[in-house]
Amino acid sequence: MLWACIRLPHLALDAVLRDVDDPARPLALVTGPAQLRTLHSVNAAAAQAGLRPGMRLTAANAVSAETALHDHDPQRDERAHRFLAAWAYRHSSLVSAQWPGAIVLEASASFRLFGPWPQLEAKLRRELDVLGFQHRIALAPTPRAAQVFAGLRDGYALSDPNALAPTLDRVPIRRAALPDEAGVRLHRMGIRSLKELRELPRDGIRRRFGLPLLEHLDRLYGTTDDPLDCYQPPDHFDARVEMGYEVESHQALLFPLRRLVGDLAVYLSARDGGVQRFVIRLEHEVLRREAGVREKSHTDVQVGMLAAERDATLLMDIARNRLEQASIDKPVVGLRLLARELPPFVPAARDLFDTRPSQAMPWPQLRERLRARLGDEAVYRIAPTGDPRPERAWRTADADEDAACNVPAPIRPPRPTWLLPRPVPLRQHGLRIVSGPERLESGWWDEDDVRRDYYVLETPQGQRAWAFADPGKRGEWMLHGWFA
Amino acid sequence: MAAQVVPLESLLSARTVWRAGRQAAPAPLGESTGFAALDALLPHGGWPHKALSELLIPAEGVGELTLLMPTLARMTQAGRLVALIAPPFCPYAPAWQRAGVDLRYLEIVQPAAQASMQANARGALWAFEQCLRSAAFSAVLGWPVSADGPSLRRLQVAADTGECIGFAVRDSKHADNPSPAALRIERVQDDWRIRKCRGGQVPSQGFAPPSHTALPG
């Protein structure tokens, strides 16, 4: 196995410069507590102006006033590091980002696809240049050796495992990337190279420096295996399309959206999953001239379904409906699709000899389409409950509440098939009492007690009404339902 | 060789021979209404399949659900889905269950309230058409308040493609306007009068459901 190590000496700076309008302008990252602000790193233009990493902020301000200062954000570094690991995953299936500021990937298995090392190396460098990350690359039979070489000499490649030990032996002890600053301590002890270190008794090294140094040494020379934390592609979908121009209409967003949803569907079918919830993020960017930075914001359009789906047409249909309901008040420069929950997909079982019409749409899909356009609460079922008060004798039931729908309601005198959302006065002449009264006196336990006499009335048009009056008072009818 | 004597009745029952003057499609193509007297009046022996039926009522609560309830109960009990699109009131679960409807198979689509009445009606009409067309439902009930001729025609076509029975409950004032529905039935006093039925003569007598008198006093 041959391992390539890509060292990223200016990861924090590069991650910031990527998002800056003009990377050639002097720029410095600032870190440290508020009382002791120091420069974390500086770009070439700032270095030319006399700024150095580690400089106090006040001194830096005195040296160069026009340098743009940005806060150093470790999370941004972390994101850039992960992003590069994902990028490296395209070139190898074994990628590790376990060491800060470095990406390690197994290269020999990729030679068949990308050609021998010089070609692969050139490809890596080309892509990193486009991405805007400064780098140092080296190749070695063990990952740790590659890391050491990348620090020593950019572009160094050693593919012969037998030559590894002699080469490593010549490495100066302080540049061998030993754990816990052991290199400096060894140097002070008079040890100058790895060879001298290896000639020391192992027992003594273990007692002075602990086991990690010995383990590191063994893994560096490849005498023991080096278990790496391999990078795993994320368990969620996150894709983005950058628009080359500012978009302010829904129509123009549909094409990129279709591409993203198509990618999502491919991704889902590759991992045999479905998606139940995803977010369409509309990214806005407003250029603020005075600060020289782009101010970013975004609008999220949530898309949720009752069941996991993965059909591209269906997802597009739903996403489109949701998007069209969202208002775009700022120009959109980017479109992002995020799907975090990817539950297993259970395809609907169909009869082989299904005789339904060809354009038929199964109910779960249709339900999603209706919900997408009419609102999340638009589709429901009803279930009876045990409460004697008519307003509370029923409730809405969700898709997964079959049992609730099937509970038999308590047996009561006839009830109307239509219930008014709330009782309204029934002022009509010629009402005829068909039956009643039925006294309902209930609800003392939840501060909503009712005391009503219910009657079945018939109107002159032949309607059957269900109305109530206060006990003992006929005539002031409150209409509560229709026997339709 | 003597011709084999075949009794006429067997030919007729095998439908190899038609009797002139009879209706072309006497087969029970319809979905029984659950009322024998009404089935007898309708040309297909029930609600027409793959078509829209219109119920014209002077006001809500004159027995329009009573007329449909046996059909809906039978469908849901067989596990076939029925949808209500934008019903004018809340369907009262205990009463529907009492009438025999299996509530597990009754889906209600109530568009979220929009700013304007038109938007609401448009949403409901769209949902009505989608449900009819989808073939997911055996029957779809709708209350197309503001539906005009073209939109009713769309509903009729959707019911045809979705092989579904559509019921449109509308106000009696539309009775005089033409309609593409396959069956139009109007509530007049205590009777249901058939105004139009595709595939047969409009019967002269009405149908009086036993519904309201069944209420205990």
HADDOCK unambig.tbl for C-alpha pairs under 7 A between the chains (distance, minus, plus):
assign (segid A and resid 356 and name CA) (segid B and resid 135 and name CA) 6.94 0.50 0.50
assign (segid A and resid 357 and name CA) (segid B and resid 135 and name CA) 6.99 0.50 0.50
assign (segid A and resid 357 and name CA) (segid B and resid 162 and name CA) 6.61 0.50 0.50
assign (segid A and resid 360 and name CA) (segid B and resid 134 and name CA) 4.84 0.50 0.50
assign (segid A and resid 360 and name CA) (segid B and resid 135 and name CA) 5.22 0.50 0.50
assign (segid A and resid 360 and name CA) (segid B and resid 162 and name CA) 6.89 0.50 0.50
assign (segid A and resid 361 and name CA) (segid B and resid 134 and name CA) 4.86 0.50 0.50
assign (segid A and resid 361 and name CA) (segid B and resid 135 and name CA) 6.63 0.50 0.50
assign (segid A and resid 361 and name CA) (segid B and resid 136 and name CA) 6.51 0.50 0.50
assign (segid A and resid 362 and name CA) (segid B and resid 136 and name CA) 5.56 0.50 0.50
assign (segid A and resid 363 and name CA) (segid B and resid 136 and name CA) 5.38 0.50 0.50
assign (segid A and resid 370 and name CA) (segid B and resid 127 and name CA) 6.67 0.50 0.50
assign (segid A and resid 374 and name CA) (segid B and resid 111 and name CA) 4.93 0.50 0.50
assign (segid A and resid 374 and name CA) (segid B and resid 112 and name CA) 5.88 0.50 0.50
assign (segid A and resid 374 and name CA) (segid B and resid 123 and name CA) 6.81 0.50 0.50
assign (segid A and resid 375 and name CA) (segid B and resid 111 and name CA) 6.69 0.50 0.50
assign (segid A and resid 375 and name CA) (segid B and resid 112 and name CA) 5.70 0.50 0.50
assign (segid A and resid 378 and name CA) (segid B and resid 109 and name CA) 5.46 0.50 0.50
assign (segid A and resid 378 and name CA) (segid B and resid 110 and name CA) 4.83 0.50 0.50
assign (segid A and resid 378 and name CA) (segid B and resid 111 and name CA) 4.95 0.50 0.50
assign (segid A and resid 378 and name CA) (segid B and resid 112 and name CA) 5.80 0.50 0.50
assign (segid A and resid 379 and name CA) (segid B and resid 108 and name CA) 5.69 0.50 0.50
assign (segid A and resid 379 and name CA) (segid B and resid 109 and name CA) 4.53 0.50 0.50
assign (segid A and resid 379 and name CA) (segid B and resid 110 and name CA) 6.30 0.50 0.50
assign (segid A and resid 380 and name CA) (segid B and resid 107 and name CA) 6.03 0.50 0.50
assign (segid A and resid 380 and name CA) (segid B and resid 108 and name CA) 5.35 0.50 0.50
assign (segid A and resid 380 and name CA) (segid B and resid 109 and name CA) 6.58 0.50 0.50
assign (segid A and resid 381 and name CA) (segid B and resid 106 and name CA) 6.31 0.50 0.50
assign (segid A and resid 381 and name CA) (segid B and resid 107 and name CA) 5.09 0.50 0.50
assign (segid A and resid 381 and name CA) (segid B and resid 108 and name CA) 5.70 0.50 0.50
assign (segid A and resid 382 and name CA) (segid B and resid 93 and name CA) 5.90 0.50 0.50
assign (segid A and resid 382 and name CA) (segid B and resid 103 and name CA) 6.62 0.50 0.50
assign (segid A and resid 383 and name CA) (segid B and resid 93 and name CA) 5.68 0.50 0.50
assign (segid A and resid 383 and name CA) (segid B and resid 103 and name CA) 6.79 0.50 0.50
assign (segid A and resid 384 and name CA) (segid B and resid 93 and name CA) 5.13 0.50 0.50
assign (segid A and resid 384 and name CA) (segid B and resid 94 and name CA) 5.31 0.50 0.50
assign (segid A and resid 394 and name CA) (segid B and resid 92 and name CA) 6.73 0.50 0.50
assign (segid A and resid 394 and name CA) (segid B and resid 93 and name CA) 5.62 0.50 0.50
assign (segid A and resid 402 and name CA) (segid B and resid 104 and name CA) 5.74 0.50 0.50
assign (segid A and resid 405 and name CA) (segid B and resid 103 and name CA) 5.38 0.50 0.50
assign (segid A and resid 405 and name CA) (segid B and resid 104 and name CA) 5.39 0.50 0.50
assign (segid A and resid 406 and name CA) (segid B and resid 103 and name CA) 6.64 0.50 0.50
assign (segid A and resid 406 and name CA) (segid B and resid 104 and name CA) 6.61 0.50 0.50
assign (segid A and resid 409 and name CA) (segid B and resid 94 and name CA) 5.53 0.50 0.50
assign (segid A and resid 415 and name CA) (segid B and resid 95 and name CA) 5.32 0.50 0.50
assign (segid A and resid 416 and name CA) (segid B and resid 92 and name CA) 6.88 0.50 0.50
assign (segid A and resid 416 and name CA) (segid B and resid 95 and name CA) 6.04 0.50 0.50
assign (segid A and resid 417 and name CA) (segid B and resid 91 and name CA) 5.84 0.50 0.50
assign (segid A and resid 417 and name CA) (segid B and resid 92 and name CA) 5.17 0.50 0.50
assign (segid A and resid 417 and name CA) (segid B and resid 95 and name CA) 5.30 0.50 0.50
assign (segid A and resid 417 and name CA) (segid B and resid 96 and name CA) 6.03 0.50 0.50
assign (segid A and resid 418 and name CA) (segid B and resid 89 and name CA) 5.65 0.50 0.50
assign (segid A and resid 418 and name CA) (segid B and resid 90 and name CA) 5.66 0.50 0.50
assign (segid A and resid 418 and name CA) (segid B and resid 91 and name CA) 5.01 0.50 0.50
assign (segid A and resid 418 and name CA) (segid B and resid 92 and name CA) 5.53 0.50 0.50
assign (segid A and resid 419 and name CA) (segid B and resid 89 and name CA) 5.90 0.50 0.50
assign (segid A and resid 419 and name CA) (segid B and resid 90 and name CA) 5.09 0.50 0.50
assign (segid A and resid 419 and name CA) (segid B and resid 91 and name CA) 6.25 0.50 0.50
assign (segid A and resid 419 and name CA) (segid B and resid 92 and name CA) 5.56 0.50 0.50
assign (segid A and resid 420 and name CA) (segid B and resid 89 and name CA) 5.49 0.50 0.50
assign (segid A and resid 420 and name CA) (segid B and resid 90 and name CA) 6.15 0.50 0.50
assign (segid A and resid 421 and name CA) (segid B and resid 89 and name CA) 6.79 0.50 0.50
assign (segid A and resid 421 and name CA) (segid B and resid 90 and name CA) 6.40 0.50 0.50
assign (segid A and resid 434 and name CA) (segid B and resid 217 and name CA) 6.20 0.50 0.50
assign (segid A and resid 435 and name CA) (segid B and resid 217 and name CA) 4.62 0.50 0.50
assign (segid A and resid 462 and name CA) (segid B and resid 62 and name CA) 5.87 0.50 0.50
assign (segid A and resid 462 and name CA) (segid B and resid 189 and name CA) 6.95 0.50 0.50
assign (segid A and resid 463 and name CA) (segid B and resid 61 and name CA) 4.97 0.50 0.50
assign (segid A and resid 463 and name CA) (segid B and resid 62 and name CA) 4.43 0.50 0.50
assign (segid A and resid 464 and name CA) (segid B and resid 61 and name CA) 6.00 0.50 0.50
assign (segid A and resid 464 and name CA) (segid B and resid 62 and name CA) 6.55 0.50 0.50
assign (segid A and resid 482 and name CA) (segid B and resid 61 and name CA) 4.96 0.50 0.50
assign (segid A and resid 483 and name CA) (segid B and resid 61 and name CA) 5.50 0.50 0.50
assign (segid A and resid 483 and name CA) (segid B and resid 63 and name CA) 6.84 0.50 0.50
assign (segid A and resid 484 and name CA) (segid B and resid 60 and name CA) 6.79 0.50 0.50
assign (segid A and resid 484 and name CA) (segid B and resid 61 and name CA) 3.76 0.50 0.50
assign (segid A and resid 484 and name CA) (segid B and resid 62 and name CA) 5.39 0.50 0.50
assign (segid A and resid 484 and name CA) (segid B and resid 63 and name CA) 4.19 0.50 0.50
assign (segid A and resid 484 and name CA) (segid B and resid 64 and name CA) 5.51 0.50 0.50
assign (segid A and resid 484 and name CA) (segid B and resid 65 and name CA) 5.11 0.50 0.50
assign (segid A and resid 484 and name CA) (segid B and resid 66 and name CA) 6.16 0.50 0.50
